[in-house]
Amino acid sequence: MRHGKKVNHLGRKAGHRKAMLANMACSLIEHKRINTTVAKAKALKQFIEPLVTKSKEDTTHNRRIVFSYLRSKYAVTELFREVAAKVGDRPGGYTRIIKLGNRLGDNADMAMIELVDFNTIYNGGKKEVKKTTRRSRTKKTDAAPAAEAPATETSENTEATE
């Protein structure tokens, strides 16, 4: 029984699993999306989310912690510069897993894992939504003719009384 055992061992020894996840994380940081099996993608998501959270605060200590996991200077630099700048205001959920179907050779479930903020298709290229100020414009346009109408009526009434 595997009660309370949350780590998916992926059929590998601990050293092999850690090295594989570190390499996959470096590839994900470099390319912003990679294709892999669903099980590896889920394991990679658990591996990389805390590292991206650490990268939001750029300190020497955090860089050393992340480097101990990734073991790649280039990936650490990329993570702390580009990725951290994009995900700075996001409270979590930095990656997205999209299932692609089955692999031809062995029928394994395939998935694409990607960094959420770097996908322009799902984000739709949205930058900032401008708030419309329709109410204030209609009030101004409605208020101006309404102010003129009573003035003309009062001027007609004064002429009629004279």
C-alpha positions as CSV (number, residue, x, y, z in Angstrom):
1,M,0.0,0.0,0.0
2,R,1.2,3.5,-0.7
3,H,-0.7,5.5,1.9
4,G,0.6,9.1,2.2
5,K,3.3,8.6,-0.5
6,K,2.9,11.6,-2.9
7,V,6.0,11.2,-4.9
8,N,5.6,9.4,-8.3
9,H,8.8,7.4,-8.6
10,L,8.4,7.1,-12.4
11,G,10.1,3.7,-12.4
12,R,13.5,5.2,-11.6
13,K,16.0,5.3,-8.7
14,A,16.2,8.5,-6.8
15,G,19.3,9.8,-8.4
16,H,18.1,9.1,-11.9
17,R,14.7,10.7,-11.2
18,K,16.3,13.9,-9.7
19,A,18.6,14.3,-12.7
20,M,15.8,13.7,-15.2
21,L,13.5,16.3,-13.5
22,A,16.4,18.8,-13.3
23,N,17.1,18.3,-17.1
24,M,13.4,18.6,-17.9
25,A,13.0,21.7,-15.8
26,C,16.0,23.3,-17.5
27,S,14.5,22.5,-20.9
28,L,11.1,23.9,-19.8
29,I,12.7,27.2,-18.7
30,E,14.7,27.5,-21.9
31,H,12.0,26.6,-24.4
32,K,8.9,27.6,-22.4
33,R,7.1,24.4,-23.3
34,I,8.0,20.7,-23.8
35,N,6.3,17.5,-24.8
36,T,6.5,14.5,-22.5
37,T,4.4,11.9,-20.9
38,V,1.5,12.9,-18.6
39,A,3.1,11.2,-15.5
40,K,6.4,13.0,-16.1
41,A,4.6,16.3,-16.7
42,K,2.8,16.0,-13.4
43,A,6.0,15.2,-11.6
44,L,7.7,18.1,-13.3
45,K,4.9,20.5,-12.3
46,Q,5.5,19.6,-8.6
47,F,9.2,20.0,-9.1
48,I,9.3,23.4,-10.8
49,E,6.5,25.4,-9.2
50,P,8.4,26.0,-5.9
51,L,11.5,27.0,-7.9
52,V,9.5,29.6,-9.8
53,T,8.1,30.9,-6.5
54,K,11.6,31.2,-5.2
55,S,12.7,33.1,-8.3
56,K,10.2,35.9,-7.6
57,E,12.5,37.2,-4.9
58,D,16.0,37.7,-6.4
59,T,18.4,37.0,-3.5
60,T,21.7,35.2,-3.5
61,H,20.3,32.6,-1.1
62,N,17.3,31.8,-3.4
63,R,19.6,31.6,-6.4
64,R,21.8,29.1,-4.7
65,I,18.8,27.0,-3.6
66,V,17.5,26.9,-7.2
67,F,20.9,26.1,-8.6
68,S,21.2,23.1,-6.2
69,Y,18.0,21.8,-7.9
70,L,18.6,22.8,-11.5
71,R,22.4,22.5,-11.8
72,S,22.5,24.9,-14.8
73,K,23.8,28.5,-14.6
74,Y,22.0,29.4,-17.8
75,A,18.6,28.0,-16.6
76,V,18.9,29.8,-13.2
77,T,19.8,33.1,-15.0
78,E,16.8,32.7,-17.4
79,L,14.5,31.8,-14.5
80,F,15.4,34.8,-12.4
81,R,15.5,37.3,-15.2
82,E,12.8,36.6,-17.8
83,V,10.4,34.1,-16.1
84,A,10.3,35.9,-12.7
85,A,9.5,39.2,-14.4
86,K,6.5,37.7,-16.2
87,V,5.1,35.8,-13.2
88,G,5.8,38.5,-10.6
89,D,2.1,39.2,-9.8
90,R,0.8,35.6,-10.2
91,P,0.2,33.9,-6.8
92,G,0.8,30.3,-8.2
93,G,-0.1,28.0,-11.0
94,Y,2.8,28.9,-13.3
95,T,2.5,25.8,-15.5
96,R,-0.2,24.3,-17.6
97,I,-0.5,20.7,-18.7
98,I,-2.4,20.0,-22.0
99,K,-3.0,16.4,-22.9
100,L,-2.1,15.6,-26.6
101,G,-3.2,12.0,-27.0
102,N,-1.2,8.7,-27.3
103,R,2.3,8.2,-28.6
104,L,2.5,6.0,-31.7
105,G,5.2,3.7,-30.6
106,D,4.1,2.5,-27.2
107,N,0.6,4.2,-26.8
108,A,1.8,6.3,-23.8
109,D,-0.3,9.3,-22.8
110,M,1.5,12.4,-24.0
111,A,1.1,15.9,-22.8
112,M,2.6,19.3,-23.4
113,I,3.7,21.3,-20.3
114,E,4.2,25.0,-20.7
115,L,4.8,28.1,-18.7
116,V,1.4,29.9,-18.6
117,D,2.5,33.5,-19.0
118,F,4.5,32.7,-22.2
119,N,1.6,31.3,-24.2
120,T,0.2,33.9,-26.5
121,I,-2.6,31.7,-27.9
122,Y,-4.5,31.1,-24.6
123,N,-3.7,34.6,-23.3
124,G,-4.9,35.9,-26.7
125,G,-2.2,38.5,-26.7
126,K,-4.2,40.4,-24.1
127,K,-2.2,43.2,-22.6
128,E,-4.4,45.3,-20.3
129,V,-8.1,45.6,-20.6
130,K,-9.2,49.2,-20.8
131,K,-12.1,50.1,-18.6
132,T,-14.9,51.8,-20.4
133,T,-16.3,55.0,-19.0
134,R,-19.6,54.8,-20.8
135,R,-21.7,55.9,-17.9
136,S,-19.8,59.2,-17.4
137,R,-20.0,60.0,-21.1
138,T,-23.7,59.4,-21.3
139,K,-24.3,61.5,-18.2
140,K,-22.4,64.4,-19.7
141,T,-24.1,64.2,-23.1
142,D,-27.6,63.7,-21.6
143,A,-27.0,66.5,-19.0
144,A,-26.0,69.1,-21.6
145,P,-29.2,69.0,-23.7
146,A,-31.3,68.7,-20.6
147,A,-29.8,71.8,-19.2
148,E,-30.4,73.7,-22.5
149,A,-34.0,72.6,-22.8
150,P,-35.3,74.1,-19.5
151,A,-33.4,77.3,-20.3
152,T,-35.2,77.7,-23.6
153,E,-38.6,76.9,-22.0
154,T,-38.1,79.5,-19.3
155,S,-37.1,82.0,-21.9
156,E,-40.3,81.3,-23.9
157,N,-42.3,81.5,-20.7
158,T,-40.9,84.9,-19.9
159,E,-41.6,86.1,-23.4
160,A,-45.2,84.9,-23.2
161,T,-45.8,86.8,-19.9
162,E,-44.4,90.1,-21.3
